[in-house]
């Protein structure tokens, strides 16, 4: 059974202030940060599988430093995040609901252009200094910094084994086409339509881009997603979405209708300084 893909799911910079006197020449001023930014605080998704909620905590630099995941209103996982001095996501730690016991940690790496190129999921062996590698993710971009491929890996006998992949092609005057191989080796091809509004996490792009995927850089919202396999529509992952938005252009609700008629609704709350 093909699984629903998650929007993966956009680059975060500090607001730079610069000025120049009238007699200065050849001074390049930094591009200003977009105005009216909103920072996602909570998102709750209701579907036939129940209710799932994510809550976000930020530091003084508006970086996501903690998320809490709830299923049926029960806390099931905590994740914490740290960043490099340059503001790039460095490490993610997955904790059990008590917030004390660590399940695994993820280390992030970047290419020369500052785009995420790889991360590895590792696990500390209890009582030992040994660390096991559990999984990995790698991303490749073209000369225009567009995502061309992304691959999931599992480590078996300390060797990488592919566990699903994505390839995107960009043709002039045609929609971006994505070919996805799932973990169970099923394959489908997908095209999508985006609007011009802001995605819920577009203000914190370093966090948003921790896993580049379909529609990267994912700073806008997908309104339609069409998947086909062997020329036939894949109903359980093809969908359309309608949004309600706030004054800053962020969605406050999204209603997703799958081609198999299943419905999923997500509500969003923000802090909009």
N, C-alpha and C positions, 0 to 999 in steps of 0.2 A: 504494500500500500504506500503510495507516495505521500510524503509528509508535507505539511504546509511549510513553505519557506518563511522565514522571518525577515522583515526588512532590516535589513541590516542597516545597524544596523550609524557622518559627515565630519576642517582644520581649525582648531581653537587658538585665538591669539588675544593678548592683552590689548586694551585700548591705548593706542599710541598718540601722544600729543606733540605737535610740532608747529613751529611758526617761523616766519622769516621776515626780515626787514624789507622795505620797499626797494632798497637799492641792491639787494642780494640777487644774484643770477645763478642759473644752473643748479638750483636747489630742488631736489626731488622730495616732495612731502609724502609721508606714508598715507596709504588709503585708509580713510577713517572707518572705524567699526560701525556696522549697521546700527541705526537707532531703534529704539523701542524693542529691545530684546526681551524675550521671556524665557524663564528657566523652569523646565518641567519639574514639578514637585511629586506628582503622583499620576499613574495611569492604571485604570481598572478595566479589564476586558471580561465581558460576559458572553459565554457561548454555550453550546450544548454540552461542553465538558465541565462547566461550572464557572466560578469566578476567580480570576487571577489578578493580583495587584502588585505593582512595583512602586516603591517609594524611594526618592532620591534625596541625598544630603550633599551639600556643597561647602567648599571652604571659602575664604575671603577673596580668592581669585576666581570664583565662580567655576571651579573645577568639581566634577562629580567625584566625591571621595568615599561614598558609601551608598549601597542600594540594599533594600530589604524586599524579599519576595514572599508574597502571601498566596496561598491556595486555599480557597473556601474560608478566607479570613484567618487562616492559621499560618504563622511565620514558619517557612520551610528552609530559607537560606539567607545568609548575609554575605555580601561581597564588599570588600574595601579596595580602594585604588590609590596608588601613589604615582607621582609625576617627576620627570627630570627637571633640572633647572631651566631648561628651554621650554617647559610646559607640555612635553610629550608624555603620554601615558607610559609608565615604566613597568608597573606590576599590578596584578589583580590577585586578591586572595579570597578564596571561597571558604566560608566558615559555616559550621553547623548553627542551628537556631539559637543555641546558648551564647553564641558570639565568642566562645573561648577556644573550641577545638577546630583546628584547621583541617579541611578536607583536601585541598590542593592549592597551588599557586601558579600563576601564568606570567611569563616574562615576555615583553614586547621588544621587537627590533624594527629598525627603520632603514630605508635606503638613503642614498645621497641626496635625493630630492625631499627627504623628510616624510615620505609616505610609508605606511606600515608595510613591511615586507614579510614578517614572520612573527609568530608567537609560539611558545612551547608551554604546555601544561605539565606540571611536575608535582610530585608528591613526596614529602619527607617520610622516610621509614621510621615509625615510632621507636624511640629508644636507640636509634642508630644515626650515624652521620650520613648514611647513604640516601640518595635522592633518585627516585624512579621517574623516568619520562613516560607520561601517559599518552599525550596526543600533541599534535602540532597543526599549524595553519600557515600557508604560504600564499602570497599574492604577488602578481606580476603586472606591470603597467607598460603602456607604450610610450613613445616619445612625447606625447601630449598629456602624459600622466593620467590616461584613462585606464581603468582596470581591464585587463585582457584575460586573466585567468586567476582562479583561486582554488586551492586544494586543501582538503582536510586529510590528516594522517592520524593513524593509530600506531603506537609503538608495540610491536610484537617481537619478543626476543631481542629487544633493544634496536630493532630495525623499523624504519618507517614503512607503513603500508597504507596505500591510498584508501580513504574512507568517504569518498564523494568529491566532486569537483564542479567547477563552473568555468565556462569560457564565454566571453562576450565579443561580438564583432560589430564594427562600426562601418556602415556603408552610406555613402553620400545620398541624401534625400530619402533615406529609408530608416525605419525604426531600429533602435539597437536590438540585436538578437542575442539571446543567452541560451546556451546549451548546458543543461544540468545533468550530471550523473549522481544519483543518490547513493546513500551508503549500501543499499541492497542491489546496486548495479542497474536499477531502472534509469531510463533516460527520457528527458523531455526537453522541448524547445519552448522558449518563452519570449514574448514581447510585452511591452508595458507602455502606459501613458501616464505622464506626470503633469500636475498643475504647476502654477507659479507661486503658490503659497509656501509658507515656511513649515518644515517638518517639526514635530514636537521637540526634538533634541538638537535642532540646527544651531542653537546658540552655543553648544558645547561640542564642537566638531571633533576634537581629539577623542572624546569619549565615544561619540557616534561612530567614528571610523575605526574603532578598535577591531572590527571585523568587516572589511570591505566585501560587498556582495552585489547582487542584482540592483541596478539603478544607482550604483555608486556615482557621484558622491552623496547621494541620498539626502540632500538638503531641501528637497521639495517632496510633495506627497504624491504617491501613486494613486491614480483614480481608476485604472483598469489594468488587470494582469491576465494575460491569455497564455495558457500552456497547452501544447499539443504533443502527442506521442504517436508515432506512425500515422500522422495525418489526422488523428482524431483528438478532439478536445479532452483535456483532463479536468473533469468537472470539479473534483474535490480540492483543486488548488488554483483554479481560474476564478476570478472574482471582479466585482466592481465595488467602488467605495464612494459614499457621499459624506461630505464634511460640513460641520458647523464651525465657524471661526470667530475668534475674538477680534478686537479692534486692531491688534498688532499683526493679524494675519496667521495666527497659530490655530490649529484645530482644537476645539474644546470637546468635540465628539466626532467619532467616525463609525459609520455603519457599513460593514462589509458583507456583501451578499455573494456567496459562492454559487457557481453554476449548478451545483447539486442542491441548490435552494437553502443550504445551511446559512445561518446568519450569525454574525459576530459583531458586538458593539463595544467600542472603547471610549471611555471618557478621560479627559485630561484636565489637570489643574496646574496652574503656573504661579510663579512669582514674577511680576513684570515691573522691575524698578524703573 
